[in-house]
């Protein structure tokens, strides 16, 4: 045990706070006494909402292109073929089933893709 236990605790607190500031960033606040204090930004786990949204939109666009390229009858036949397969193929059939967005995107792209 050291003579300067309180001092060591304060230094440890300052070092931990500084490490959190370096890791998460800093927020400056003006106190009631007029001093500007630097506090560590609260680190919250970030959910990749933007990435998930982009993947979903790309998936819908892909399904629309397939629907436009193959046609509604061919697309339905291929989805039915997947529906009778293994578990992974059934999940793929569930994901690839045409819904309103797929049909709309496919209808918009069909004049450009189908010859």
C-alpha positions as CSV (number, residue, x, y, z in Angstrom):
1,X,0.0,0.0,0.0
2,X,1.3,3.4,-1.0
3,X,1.3,6.6,1.0
4,X,-0.4,8.4,-1.9
5,X,-3.3,6.0,-2.4
6,X,-5.8,8.8,-3.0
7,X,-3.4,10.3,-5.6
8,X,-2.9,7.0,-7.3
9,X,-6.7,6.5,-7.5
10,X,-7.2,10.0,-9.0
11,X,-4.4,9.4,-11.6
12,X,-6.0,6.0,-12.5
13,X,-9.3,7.7,-13.0
14,X,-7.8,10.4,-15.2
15,X,-6.0,7.8,-17.3
16,X,-9.2,5.7,-17.7
17,X,-11.2,8.8,-18.7
18,X,-8.5,9.8,-21.2
19,X,-8.5,6.3,-22.7
20,X,-12.3,6.4,-23.1
21,X,-12.0,9.8,-24.8
22,X,-9.4,8.5,-27.2
23,X,-11.5,5.4,-28.0
24,X,-15.0,7.0,-28.2
25,X,-14.4,10.7,-28.9
26,X,-15.1,13.7,-26.8
27,X,-18.0,15.9,-25.9
28,X,-17.3,19.5,-24.6
29,X,-19.6,21.0,-22.1
30,X,-19.6,24.4,-20.4
31,X,-20.3,24.0,-16.7
32,X,-22.1,26.4,-14.4
33,X,-18.8,27.9,-13.4
34,X,-17.9,28.8,-17.0
35,X,-15.3,26.1,-17.4
36,X,-15.2,24.0,-20.5
37,X,-15.0,20.3,-19.6
38,X,-14.1,17.5,-21.9
39,X,-16.1,14.3,-21.2
40,X,-15.9,11.0,-23.1
41,X,-18.7,10.4,-25.6
42,X,-21.0,7.6,-24.5
43,X,-20.2,4.5,-26.5
44,X,-23.3,2.7,-27.7
45,X,-23.2,-0.4,-29.8
46,X,-24.0,0.6,-33.4
47,X,-26.5,-1.4,-35.3
48,X,-25.7,-1.5,-39.0
49,X,-29.2,-0.3,-40.0
50,X,-27.9,1.4,-43.1
51,X,-26.0,-1.7,-44.4
52,X,-29.1,-3.9,-43.8
53,X,-31.3,-1.5,-45.7
54,X,-28.9,-1.4,-48.6
55,X,-28.7,-5.2,-48.7
56,X,-32.5,-5.4,-48.7
57,X,-32.8,-2.9,-51.5
58,X,-30.2,-4.6,-53.6
59,X,-32.0,-7.9,-53.0
60,X,-35.3,-6.5,-54.1
61,X,-33.7,-5.0,-57.2
62,X,-32.1,-8.3,-58.0
63,X,-35.4,-10.1,-57.7
64,X,-37.0,-7.5,-59.9
65,X,-34.3,-7.9,-62.6
66,X,-34.8,-11.7,-62.5
67,X,-38.6,-11.3,-62.7
68,X,-38.2,-9.0,-65.7
69,X,-35.6,-11.2,-67.4
70,X,-37.3,-14.6,-67.0
71,X,-40.9,-13.4,-67.0
72,X,-43.6,-14.0,-64.5
73,X,-44.3,-17.6,-65.6
74,X,-40.7,-18.7,-65.6
75,X,-40.0,-17.0,-62.3
76,X,-43.0,-18.7,-60.7
77,X,-41.9,-22.1,-62.1
78,X,-38.4,-21.7,-60.7
79,X,-39.6,-20.6,-57.3
80,X,-41.9,-23.7,-57.2
81,X,-39.0,-25.9,-58.1
82,X,-37.1,-24.4,-55.1
83,X,-40.1,-24.9,-52.9
84,X,-39.9,-28.7,-53.4
85,X,-36.2,-29.0,-52.6
86,X,-34.1,-29.1,-49.4
87,X,-34.6,-26.9,-46.4
88,X,-32.1,-24.3,-47.8
89,X,-33.9,-24.3,-51.1
90,X,-37.2,-23.8,-49.4
91,X,-35.8,-20.9,-47.5
92,X,-34.6,-19.5,-50.8
93,X,-38.0,-20.0,-52.3
94,X,-39.6,-18.1,-49.4
95,X,-37.1,-15.2,-49.9
96,X,-37.5,-15.2,-53.7
97,X,-41.3,-15.4,-53.9
98,X,-42.6,-12.4,-55.8
99,X,-44.2,-9.6,-53.9
100,X,-45.5,-6.2,-55.0
101,X,-42.1,-4.5,-55.0
102,X,-40.5,-7.2,-57.1
103,X,-43.4,-7.2,-59.6
104,X,-43.3,-3.4,-59.8
105,X,-39.5,-3.2,-60.3
106,X,-39.6,-6.0,-62.8
107,X,-42.5,-4.2,-64.7
108,X,-40.4,-1.0,-64.8
109,X,-37.3,-2.9,-66.1
110,X,-39.0,-5.3,-68.4
111,X,-39.0,-3.0,-71.5
112,X,-35.3,-2.5,-71.1
113,X,-34.3,-6.1,-70.5
114,X,-36.7,-8.3,-72.5
115,X,-36.3,-8.4,-76.2
